[in-house]
Amino acid sequence: MSRVLVGVKRVIDYAVKVRVKPDKTGVVTDGVKHSMNPFDEIAVEEAVRMKEKKLASEVIAVSCGPTQAQETLRTALAMGADRAIHVEIAGAEYETLQPLHVAKILAKLSQDEKADIVIVGKQAIDDDSNQTAQMTAAILDWPQGTFASKVEKSDAGLTVTREIDGGLEVIKTKLPAVLSADLRLNEPRYATLPNIMKAKKKPMKKVSAKDLGVDLSPRIKVVSVEDPPVRQAGAIVPDVDTLVAKLKEGGHV
């Protein structure tokens, strides 16, 4: 049976209105509610379902970040993951942590833990990079099934239904493989109180990027973070001719 490694990220909660810092170097995170990235919840749910179907022997949750990332890992454990690995990254290094760094960390851990499947959310709702799964697969030289809306076991490995612009694409991959979870893959379960209590006793290992031999020097620099422009007020026009004239005036037609 397979061993599954699942990446989970602590992000600002989706219901929180994001505020840009006055110096435009990023967004305000202090005193703001955080939770697990919604796409990563779907990834955890899929891994747990694999274990329930006897397709996986163990589910290991991994998160990179400060001490608070342990809360996100406890949520994954309460959902059904067996154990967790916290890659502690704090301060300035966490501020400049990029998908390539996370991909290298996941690749190293998947080799150390002898994982057969790596599952992550297709993207994080804070930076929307959509790069980690693809980079992890490239570093490991494993096949990848990204934007997965359905994953089934086949004789040789996995059959993955992918969401693409033109509809759906079905691919077959051998194991080991890297998957990224799309929105319609499943509906994550809520962690019950008994499972939340059990999660506190499940093992969580703490390591550093240095322990894994991963250099966290940033490859890109964020020049500026800004709020989107305020939408202009609409106007009601009396007829089609006026509408066409207004569109021409604004250079839209």
N, C-alpha and C positions, 0 to 999 in steps of 0.2 A: 504493500500500500504506500501511497505517496505521503510525503511530509510537505505541508504548505506553510509558506512564509507570507505574512500579510503586512503591508506597510500602512500605518495609520498616522495621520497628521493632525495636530492641534491647531485649529484655526479660529478666527473670530466667528461667533455664532451667526448663522445665516439670517437670523431675525434682527440683528443689531445694525443700526445705521452707522456706517463707517465714517470716521472723521479723519481728515488729512492733518498731519502735524503742521504747525505754523511755519516751520523751516522747510517744508515740502520734501523731507527726506524719507517719508513713509507715512504710515497711518498710526493713529493713537491706539495702543494696545493696553496701557496701564488702566486697571480698574474696569476693563471691558470683559463681558462674558465670552468665554471660549467653549468650544465643543469639538467633537470629532468631525473631520471633513465628511460631509454627507456621502460622497462617492466612496470613501474608505469604509463607511458603515456597510455599504452594499458589498464591498470586497470581503469584509469580515463575515458577513452573513453567508456569502457563497462558500467561503472556506469551511465554515461550521456545517453547512448543509452537505458538503463533500464528506466530512467526517461522519455525519449522521447516516449517509448512504454507504458507509464503509469503503469509500473511495480514497480516504485519507486517514492516516494513523494518528497524526498530530497537527495541531494548528498553532503556529508561533506568531505572535503580534510584535511588530517592531515600530518604534517611533524615535525620531531624532528631534531633540529640543531641550529646553530647560527642565528643571525639576517638575514643573507643572505638567509636562508631557506624560508623567506617570498616571495622572488622572485619566487621560485619554486611553492609556494602556489598560487601566483597570476597567474601563467601559468595555473594551474589546474582550477582556477576560470574562466579564459578566455576561457577554453575549455568547460565550462558548469557547473562546480560545483557551488553549491548555497552559501556555506560559508566555512570558513577555520578555523582550529585550529593550532596555532604554539606552539609546546612544546619547549620552549627555553632551549637549552643545549649548553654551550659554553666551550671553553678552554680545560683543561685537561679531563674534564668529556666527552666532545664530542669525544676526541681522543680515549677514551677507551669504547665508546658506542658500545654495542653488541646486536645481535638479540634478546636475552632474555629480555633485558631492553625495546626494542621497542615493543616486544610482550606484555609485561606487561602494557605498556602505551596504546597500541591499545585496549587491553582487557578492561582496566578501562574506557577509553573513550567510547567504544562501549556500555558499561553498562550505563554510565552517559547520553549518547545521545540516549539511547534506540534504537540502530541500530539493523537491522535484518540481514544485510549482511555486511561483511568486505571483501574488495577486495584489494589485494596488488600485485605487480609484483612478478613473481616467484623467482627472485633473483635480487640483485643489481649488476651492472657491475663493481663496485669497489672492493667489498670483495667476491662476488660470493657465499655467504653463503647458500642461499636457505633454510632458517630456520624460518623466521618470521611468515609466514602463519601457518605452522605446530604448532609452539609454541603457537601462539595466540589461535588457535582452542583447543589446549590441556588445556590452562589456563581457557578458557571459558567453556570447555566441550561441544563444538559445533561440528557438523559434518564438514568435510572439503572436498573441491574439488580442488585439486592442479593441476598445469600444464594444466589449462583449455584452450582448443582450441575452445569450443563452449558451451554457457550457454543458456538454454531455461527454461521458466517457465512451471512447471507442477502443477497438482492439489494439491499435497502434499507439494511442495516446488520447487526444481530446478532439472533439468536433465543436468548433466555436462559431456561433452566429454573431456577425459583426454589424453594427449600425454604421452605414455609410450614407453619403449625400443622396445617392440614387435609390436607397432602400435598404436591403439586407444582403450581406455576403456571407456565405458559409465556407469555412476553411477547416482543414484537418491539420493538426500539429502533433508531432511526436513529443514525448517527455524526455528531459525536463523542458519546461516552457514558462514564459512570462505572460500574464493576462492583465488587462486593465478593465475595470468594471464600468459599464455604462448605466444610465438611469433605470432602464427597464429590465435589468438582469434579475432583480428580485426586490422584495420589500423587506427591509431589515426588521428584525424582531426588537421588541422593547426588552431591556434587561429587567428581570423580575427581582424583587427584594431578596429572596433567598439566594439567587445567583450573584447579586451584588455583594452579599455577605461572603459567599464562597470565594469570590474573586480576590478578596483581601488576603486569602491564605494561599493563593496560587503563586508559583515562583516568578520573580521578576529579576532579571540580571541587568546590572548596570555596566556599560563599557564606554570608552571614549573613542572618538574618531582616530586618535593617535594609536590606540590599541589595535585598531583594524588596519593601520597603515594608510589612512586616507588623509590627504592634504586638503585643508579647507580654504586655501587661498582663493579669493573670488576671481572668476573669469570675466565677469561683466560688472559694470558699475551703474547703479541707478542714478541718473542725473537729476530727475525731478518727478515727484508724484503730485498730481493735481486733481481737483474735483472736476467732474464732467461739466461742460458749460450749461448754464441754466436755460431751460427750454423757453423760447419766446412765446408770448401769448398769441392765441389764434385769433382769427377775424372772420366774421360772417359777411359773405358777399351776396348781393341781391340776385345775380344771375350768372350764367355760364360765361358770357362775354367778359364780365368784370373779372371772373376767376382766371380766364385765359390771360387777360391783360396783366393781372397781378403776378401770375407765374412768369410771364415774359419779362416783366419789370424786375423780378428777383433773379432772373437768369436761370430759371429752372427748366424752361422749354426753348 
